[in-house]
């Protein structure tokens, strides 16, 4: 898995229920992450393949971290 689209496809999200809100709270300074978005996705994929409840929870958490990391670094 190399990008967010792979993760989204695996998650099988029902997009008709997705709501995106844009709010502005001021300017964000550039945030430096020690872990890249792609690394978070690799971890999410590894956890997802476990198929256990813990693995699925960790997979979702790491996918969210990948999104946050991607947004905050650009």
Secondary structure, DSSP 8 states (H G I E B T S, - for coil): --SHHHHHHHHT--GGG--------S-------SS-HHHHHHHHHHHHHH-SHHHHHHHHHHHHHHHHHHHHH-
